[in-house]
Amino acid sequence: EHPATTVCVLELPADEVAGTRALAELAAARDFHEVRYGADGRRTQTRWQALAPAAALAGAGSAPVPGPVFGPGDVLLVSGGGKGIAAECARALALAGGAKLLLLGRADPAGDPVLADSLARLRAAGIEYAYVRADVADAAAVRRAVAAGVAQLGPVTALLHGAGRNQPQPLLRLTAADYAQTLAPKDDGLGHLLAAIDPERLRWLVAFGSVIARCGLPGEADYALANEWLARRVEAWALAHPHCRCRVPEWSIWSGTGMGERLGRVEALARAGITAIPPQAGVEALEALLARPEPGPVRVTIAGRIDIEEAEISETILTGQAV
């Protein structure tokens, strides 16, 4: 909302050289400048780096695509999974390997035709699932819902956190209550989900973030913050639980489904040079990302065509990992 403002984000230990480092970084800052110093003094700076074109990640013209990420022995817990982007991805992941789906959502399928149709598609595909109503911002409700789902399907082995809230408004109108409501499903909700499952059984944690956490967007200050905090929680979980593979796909806008479609932003962003991700392409990119054998960065931005630092990148999965 204030593109002419220079922003400098610093993370550094509170030691005797902190002031010297801070002054040097402030003097060098231009536009957006994000730097971290580790306890050992190692400096990293966030840069955009092309990871691989989506087609390459899918294995086109190269090595065969590895087998399904999730198999019949997996129970995939999906928040916000009854409809939208999370539902599309969960359905594809279950179809690929036979995993069971434990879907959490606030809506009642009896009064929500879109949700009812989404669940009908799962039944028609022969996917074993349970849909349990719960608000991920309510810790007690999450515990009850997960317990009911586990009793029906078995222990959770993978988590796909897709729940979120996005009600755009200008930065100067945002209140503390607005921030709290936006953070609740993204960041607090992930904490509630992780607290409700056995961490030793969890072998995959996938949390849906947003490119807005990286690039910003007018009217999206609280949503950007929520997605940044979400990604940092996942990074911390990955360090504390090395047996669990963790990814935060930081999506740009999708066409046909998801928040961007609901908010009517697809055409406006297209005029700004940001191409929406078709649902099938988004699903395939996620499957390919999760199937990559190497550890890789936790945070990965998946976009159609987007202008980043004056360089147009088309149909590419990007990493914003500090380098």
N, C-alpha and C positions, 0 to 999 in steps of 0.2 A: 504493500500500500504506500510505501515511501521508498521507491527504488533508488533515489539519489543518496540515501543514507548508507554510510559505511558501517558494516556490522562485523564485530570481531568477537568470536567465541573462543575462550581459552579454558583449558582444564590443565591444572598443574599442581604439584605438591606444594604444601605450605612450608617451604624450606627457605634457607638464607638467600637463595638466588631467584626466588619467585618474583620479586619486584623487578629485577634486572630483565628477566625473561619477558615479563608482561610489557614493560616499556618497549622492548625491542619488537615484540609482535604488534603492538599498537602502531608503532612507527611504520611498519611494513604493510599494514592492513590496507587492502583496497577492495571495494565492493563487499563481498562476503568472504570472511577469513576465519577458518575453523582449525584450531591446532590443539593437540594434546601432548603433554609431557608425562611420561611414565615415572614411576618412583626411581628408576635407574637413570633418569635424565634423557631417555630416548624421545626424540621429537617426531610426531607424525602429523601430517596435514591431509585433510580430506580432499581427494581429487576424484573427478569422474574418470572412469576407465572402462572401455568397452570390454565386456567379458566374452561374449560370443553372439553372433547373430542367432535369432530364434531357430532358423532352419538348421544351423550347425548343431545347436543343442539337441534338436530332435533327431540328430543322426543322419540327416539327409546327405547322401553321397560320401559318408564316412563309415565309421565302425557301427555295428548294429546297436540299437537301443537296448540298454539293460532290461532285465525283467521287471515286473511290477514292483513298485515300492512297498505296497501293502498286500498281504495275502489273507487267506481264509482264517488264519489265527489271530488277525488283528481286529481290534475294535477302535474305530476312529471317532473320537468325540469332536463334534463340530458345533461351535457356537455361531449363532446367526445363520445356521445351516439349513433352515427350511426353504429359503429362497435367496435369490440374488447370486452374487459371485461365489460365495462360499458353497451354496448348493450345487452350482454347476461343477465346481472343482471336486467336491466330495463325491458326487455321482460318478464322475469319470474315474476317480481314484478307486472307488469301490468296484466299478465294472471291470477295471483292468486286472485286478487280482483277487476279487472275492471278499474283500474286507467287509465287516459289518459297520453300520453307521449309527451312532448315538447322537441325535440331533437335538440341540437346545435352541429354543426361540420363545419369544413373548406372545406371538400371535396364536389365535385359535383357528385351526383349519376349517372349522364349521362356519366361521364368519369371514374367512379370507380365501377367495377363489384362487389367487395366485399360489398361496401356500398349498391349498388342497391339490391343485394341479401338479405342483412340484412333487408332493408325496405320492401322487398317483403314478408319476413317471418312475419313481423308485420301485413301486410295487410291480409295474409292468415289466421292468427290467430284471425282476427277480432278486433285487438287493434286499438283504435282511437288515432291517432298521428299526429304531424306536424313536419316536418324536415326543419329547417331554417339554412342557411349557415351564420356562424359568427366565427371570431377568438376571443376566450375568452380573449386574451391579449389586445383587442381593446375595450375600455369601451363604446365608442359610438356605435360600431357595436353590442355589447351585448344588449344595451338598445333598439336599433331598433328591433333586433331579438326577444327579450322577449316580447316587445309590440305587435309585429305581432302575436306571438304565443298565447299570452293571449287573443287577439281579436278573435282568432279562437277557443281556447279550454276553456278559463276561467282563473281565477287567479291561480297562482302557490301556491301550498300548501306544496310541498316537493322538495328538491333539491338533486340531485346526481351528484357530481362533479367528473368526471372521466378523464378530459382532462389533458394531460401532454406531456413533451418532454424529450427524453432520447437519447443522443448521447455520448456514453462513450468515454473518453479519459483520459490519466494519469493526475494526480493532477498537476504536474509541468507544463503541457501545457495549463492548463485552464487560460483564461483571464477574465477580468471583464465582457466583452461582453458575454462570454459563460455562466457565472453565471446568468446574466440578462435574457438571452434567455431561460434558463431552469426554472428560477423562475417565468417568466411571465405567463405561462398558469396555473401553480399549485397555486401559492400564489396570484399574482395579479389577475389572472382570477377568483378565488373564490371571491375576493373583488368586482370585477365588476358584477358578478352574483348576489351577495347579495344586491348590490346597485340598481339593476334593478328590484327587486321584493318587495312586501309589506312584511316587516318583521313580522308584526302582524299576517298575514295569514300563515306564514311558521311554520309548526308543525314538520317537519323532515329536518335535514341537515345531509347528508352522503357524506363524501369526501374520495375518494380513495387515501390512502397513500401507503407506501412501507416499508417492513421490512428492506430495505437498510438504512432508516433513523435511525434504531436501531443498526444494525450490520455492516453497511458499506459494500463496495465491491470495489475491485480495478477498477479504471476507473469511479467511480460513485460519486465522491465528490460533484459535483454540484447537482446531482439528490438527494443525501442524504439530502443536505441542503434544497432543495426545498420542500421535503416531511416533514422535521422537521418544517419548517416555516408554511406549510399548516396545520399541526396538531395543532400548537400553535394558529393559527388564529381561528380554530374551537373551541378549548378550551376556548378562550376568548369570542367567540360568545355564547357559552353555558352559561357562567357566566352572560352575559349581557341579555340573552333572555331565562329565565328559562322555559318558556312555550314550547320551541322548543327542541325536543330530538335530540341529536347530537352523531354521531359515525364517527370515522376514522378507517376503516378497513385497517390495514397495511399489505398488501398482500405480500406473497412470490410469486415466479414465477408460472404462469399457463402454462398448456400444450395446444397446439392447437390454442391458441389465445392470444392476448395481446403483450406487449412490449418484454417480454422475448422470446417469440416465434419468433417475428419479428427480434430480434437481434441475433437469433441462439444460445441462451445460455442454452437451456433446457438440452441438453446432457452434456455440460461441468459442469453445476451445479450438475447434477445427479452423475457424477463421484466424485464430492466433497461431496456427501452425502446429497444433497438437492433435495428432490423429488418434482416434479411439481404438482400443484393442477389440477385435471381434471375439465373441465368447469362445469359439472353438480354438482360435489361436492362443488365447489366454490360458485355456486349459492345457493345451499341448506344451506351452512354454513352462507352466508350473510342473507338469509331469517330467519334462526333460531336466529342469533344474534340480528336482528332488532325486532324479536318477543319476546325477553326476557322481562318479565314484570318489573324487577327491573331496577333502573337507570343505575348502572354499570359504568365502566370507559369510557371516550370518546375514547381513543386510544386502539385498540385491534389488535394484530397481528394474522393473519390467515395463517397457514402454513400447508404443507404436512408433510414431515419429515425433520427436520433441527437440526443441532447440536448447542446447546446454552450452553455455559459454561460447555462443556464436557458432557452434558446430552442429550441423544437422545430423542426427543419428536416426537411421531408419530401421524399424523392425529389429530392434536390438535389445538384448538383456544387458543391463549395465550394473556395475558394482560401484557403490559409493564408499567402499571400504577405505579407511585411512591408509595412505601409502607414504 
